[in-house]
Amino acid sequence: MEKLGVVDDWKKLNNYIVRNGYALRIQIGTFTFEKGMSYSEVTRIVTGR
């Protein structure tokens, strides 16, 4: 995702997901992302919330 420009730093995204309690809510599937998305936008997509 970082290489495609969706987020600026995948480690920061991962920390955001873990720190905010979303790690166990990530859904399996295929997702569509856009360049420059915020961590909260990405998280909403992958958690289905």
N, CA, C and O atoms as a MOPAC input file, in Angstrom:
PM7 MOZYME 1SCF
protein

 N      0.81600 1    -1.19200 1     0.00000 1
 C      0.00000 1     0.00000 1     0.00000 1
 C      0.86200 1     1.25800 1     0.00000 1
 O      0.50700 1     2.26300 1    -0.61600 1
 N      1.98100 1     1.19700 1     0.68600 1
 C      2.87400 1     2.34700 1     0.71200 1
 C      3.46200 1     2.60700 1    -0.67100 1
 O      3.52300 1     3.75300 1    -1.11500 1
 N      3.89200 1     1.55200 1    -1.34900 1
 C      4.49400 1     1.69900 1    -2.67500 1
 C      3.50100 1     2.24100 1    -3.69400 1
 O      3.89300 1     2.91600 1    -4.64700 1
 N      2.22100 1     1.95000 1    -3.49800 1
 C      1.19100 1     2.41700 1    -4.41800 1
 C      0.66900 1     3.80600 1    -4.05200 1
 O     -0.16200 1     4.36600 1    -4.76700 1
 N      1.15000 1     4.35800 1    -2.94900 1
 C      0.75700 1     5.70300 1    -2.55700 1
 C     -0.54300 1     5.79300 1    -1.78400 1
 O     -1.07400 1     6.88600 1    -1.58300 1
 N     -1.06300 1     4.64700 1    -1.34500 1
 C     -2.31800 1     4.68000 1    -0.58900 1
 C     -2.08100 1     5.31600 1     0.77200 1
 O     -2.84200 1     6.19000 1     1.18700 1
 N     -1.03900 1     4.89100 1     1.46700 1
 C     -0.66100 1     5.48900 1     2.75300 1
 C      0.80800 1     5.87000 1     2.70100 1
 O      1.56800 1     5.35500 1     1.88000 1
 N      1.19900 1     6.77700 1     3.58500 1
 C      2.57900 1     7.24800 1     3.57600 1
 C      3.55000 1     6.28100 1     4.23900 1
 O      4.72900 1     6.26400 1     3.88500 1
 N      3.08100 1     5.46900 1     5.20000 1
 C      3.97100 1     4.57600 1     5.94000 1
 C      3.15800 1     3.40400 1     6.48300 1
 O      2.30500 1     3.59100 1     7.35200 1
 N      3.41400 1     2.20200 1     5.98100 1
 C      2.60900 1     1.04900 1     6.38800 1
 C      2.81000 1     0.71400 1     7.86100 1
 O      1.89800 1     0.18600 1     8.49700 1
 N      3.98500 1     1.00900 1     8.41700 1
 C      4.22200 1     0.74400 1     9.84000 1
 C      3.35100 1     1.64600 1    10.70700 1
 O      2.81600 1     1.21100 1    11.72700 1
 N      3.21100 1     2.89700 1    10.29800 1
 C      2.33900 1     3.81800 1    11.03300 1
 C      0.88400 1     3.37600 1    10.93300 1
 O      0.13100 1     3.47500 1    11.90300 1
 N      0.49100 1     2.88900 1     9.76400 1
 C     -0.87100 1     2.36600 1     9.60200 1
 C     -1.08400 1     1.17600 1    10.52600 1
 O     -2.10700 1     1.09300 1    11.20500 1
 N     -0.13700 1     0.26600 1    10.55700 1
 C     -0.24100 1    -0.90500 1    11.42300 1
 C     -0.34300 1    -0.48400 1    12.89200 1
 O     -1.17100 1    -1.01200 1    13.63400 1
 N      0.48700 1     0.45300 1    13.30400 1
 C      0.43000 1     0.94600 1    14.68500 1
 C     -0.92200 1     1.57800 1    14.99300 1
 O     -1.46400 1     1.38700 1    16.08100 1
 N     -1.46600 1     2.32600 1    14.04300 1
 C     -2.78500 1     2.94200 1    14.21500 1
 C     -3.85000 1     1.86700 1    14.42800 1
 O     -4.68800 1     1.97800 1    15.32300 1
 N     -3.80800 1     0.83300 1    13.60100 1
 C     -4.79500 1    -0.25100 1    13.68900 1
 C     -4.70300 1    -0.96200 1    15.03200 1
 O     -5.72600 1    -1.20800 1    15.67000 1
 N     -3.50600 1    -1.29300 1    15.46600 1
 C     -3.31200 1    -2.00300 1    16.73900 1
 C     -3.68300 1    -1.10400 1    17.91200 1
 O     -4.43500 1    -1.51400 1    18.79600 1
 N     -3.16100 1     0.11100 1    17.92400 1
 C     -3.37300 1     1.05200 1    19.03100 1
 C     -4.85500 1     1.36600 1    19.24700 1
 O     -5.28100 1     1.60100 1    20.37800 1
 N     -5.63600 1     1.37200 1    18.17200 1
 C     -7.05700 1     1.71400 1    18.27800 1
 C     -7.97700 1     0.50200 1    18.36800 1
 O     -9.19800 1     0.64200 1    18.28800 1
 N     -7.39900 1    -0.68900 1    18.53300 1
 C     -8.19300 1    -1.88700 1    18.78000 1
 C     -8.87900 1    -2.49000 1    17.56700 1
 O     -9.86300 1    -3.21400 1    17.71600 1
 N     -8.38200 1    -2.20700 1    16.36600 1
 C     -9.01200 1    -2.73100 1    15.15900 1
 C     -8.37300 1    -4.01600 1    14.63400 1
 O     -8.91300 1    -4.63600 1    13.71800 1
 N     -7.24100 1    -4.42500 1    15.19200 1
 C     -6.47300 1    -5.54900 1    14.64300 1
 C     -7.30100 1    -6.83000 1    14.52700 1
 O     -7.16100 1    -7.56500 1    13.54900 1
 N     -8.14500 1    -7.10200 1    15.49300 1
 C     -8.94600 1    -8.33300 1    15.46700 1
 C    -10.22100 1    -8.19500 1    14.63900 1
 O    -10.97200 1    -9.16100 1    14.50000 1
 N    -10.47400 1    -7.01500 1    14.09400 1
 C    -11.68800 1    -6.76800 1    13.30900 1
 C    -11.44100 1    -6.76300 1    11.80100 1
 O    -12.37800 1    -6.57800 1    11.02400 1
 N    -10.20700 1    -6.96200 1    11.38500 1
 C     -9.88300 1    -6.92300 1     9.96300 1
 C    -10.55800 1    -8.08300 1     9.24600 1
 O    -10.46700 1    -9.23100 1     9.68000 1
 N    -11.22900 1    -7.77700 1     8.15600 1
 C    -11.98100 1    -8.75300 1     7.37800 1
 C    -11.13000 1    -9.31600 1     6.24000 1
 O    -10.24000 1    -8.64300 1     5.72200 1
 N    -11.41600 1   -10.53900 1     5.86800 1
 C    -10.77200 1   -11.15100 1     4.71300 1
 C    -11.52200 1   -10.70600 1     3.46600 1
 O    -12.75100 1   -10.63700 1     3.47200 1
 N    -10.79600 1   -10.40800 1     2.40500 1
 C    -11.46500 1   -10.03000 1     1.17300 1
 C    -10.58400 1    -9.21100 1     0.26400 1
 O     -9.39200 1    -9.03100 1     0.51300 1
 N    -11.18700 1    -8.72500 1    -0.78000 1
 C    -10.51900 1    -7.85500 1    -1.74100 1
 C    -11.06700 1    -6.45100 1    -1.54100 1
 O    -12.28100 1    -6.25400 1    -1.48600 1
 N    -10.18500 1    -5.49300 1    -1.43500 1
 C    -10.58800 1    -4.12800 1    -1.13800 1
 C    -10.05200 1    -3.17700 1    -2.20300 1
 O     -9.05700 1    -3.47000 1    -2.86500 1
 N    -10.71100 1    -2.05000 1    -2.35900 1
 C    -10.27400 1    -1.02200 1    -3.28400 1
 C     -9.87600 1     0.21000 1    -2.48300 1
 O    -10.64000 1     0.70500 1    -1.65400 1
 N     -8.66900 1     0.69500 1    -2.74500 1
 C     -8.14800 1     1.86300 1    -2.05000 1
 C     -7.77300 1     2.92900 1    -3.06800 1
 O     -7.59400 1     2.64000 1    -4.25200 1
 N     -7.65700 1     4.15800 1    -2.59400 1
 C     -7.23800 1     5.26900 1    -3.43900 1
 C     -5.98600 1     5.89600 1    -2.84900 1
 O     -5.74600 1     5.80600 1    -1.64500 1
 N     -5.20400 1     6.52100 1    -3.68400 1
 C     -3.99200 1     7.19100 1    -3.21500 1
 C     -4.34000 1     8.25200 1    -2.18800 1
 O     -5.34600 1     8.95100 1    -2.31100 1
 N     -3.49200 1     8.36400 1    -1.16900 1
 C     -3.62500 1     9.42900 1    -0.18400 1
 C     -4.70900 1     9.23100 1     0.85600 1
 O     -5.10000 1    10.19200 1     1.51800 1
 N     -5.20300 1     8.02300 1     1.01800 1
 C     -6.24600 1     7.78300 1     2.01100 1
 C     -5.68400 1     7.94000 1     3.42000 1
 O     -4.50400 1     7.68500 1     3.66100 1
 N     -6.53600 1     8.36100 1     4.34300 1
 C     -6.12000 1     8.46800 1     5.74500 1
 C     -6.14400 1     7.07700 1     6.37500 1
 O     -6.75600 1     6.14700 1     5.84900 1
 N     -5.46900 1     6.96200 1     7.50400 1
 C     -5.45200 1     5.68600 1     8.21000 1
 C     -6.86500 1     5.28100 1     8.61900 1
 O     -7.21200 1     4.10100 1     8.55700 1
 N     -7.67200 1     6.23400 1     9.03200 1
 C     -9.04300 1     5.90400 1     9.43700 1
 C     -9.87300 1     5.43000 1     8.24800 1
 O    -10.70900 1     4.54000 1     8.40300 1
 N     -9.65900 1     6.00600 1     7.06300 1
 C    -10.38800 1     5.55900 1     5.87100 1
 C    -10.00100 1     4.12600 1     5.50100 1
 O    -10.86500 1     3.30000 1     5.20700 1
 N     -8.71200 1     3.84100 1     5.51700 1
 C     -8.24000 1     2.48100 1     5.21100 1
 C     -8.79300 1     1.49900 1     6.23500 1
 O     -9.25500 1     0.41400 1     5.88300 1
 N     -8.74000 1     1.88700 1     7.49800 1
 C     -9.22500 1     1.01800 1     8.57000 1
 C    -10.71200 1     0.73400 1     8.42800 1
 O    -11.14800 1    -0.39900 1     8.63100 1
 N    -11.50100 1     1.75900 1     8.08000 1
 C    -12.94400 1     1.55300 1     7.88100 1
 C    -13.19800 1     0.52600 1     6.77400 1
 O    -14.10600 1    -0.29900 1     6.88300 1
 N    -12.41500 1     0.57800 1     5.73900 1
 C    -12.60300 1    -0.35900 1     4.62100 1
 C    -12.26200 1    -1.78300 1     5.04800 1
 O    -13.04700 1    -2.70100 1     4.81000 1
 N    -11.10800 1    -1.97900 1     5.67100 1
 C    -10.67400 1    -3.33800 1     5.99400 1
 C    -11.40400 1    -3.95800 1     7.17800 1
 O    -11.34400 1    -5.17200 1     7.37700 1
 N    -12.09500 1    -3.13600 1     7.96700 1
 C    -12.87100 1    -3.68100 1     9.08300 1
 C    -14.36400 1    -3.75700 1     8.75800 1
 O    -15.13300 1    -4.34500 1     9.51800 1
 N    -14.77100 1    -3.17800 1     7.65600 1
 C    -16.17800 1    -3.20800 1     7.29100 1
 C    -17.03600 1    -2.30600 1     8.13500 1
 O    -18.24300 1    -2.52600 1     8.24100 1
 N    -16.44500 1    -1.29300 1     8.74100 1
 C    -17.18600 1    -0.37800 1     9.62200 1
 C    -17.18400 1     1.01500 1     9.08600 1
 O    -17.76000 1     1.91400 1     9.70000 1

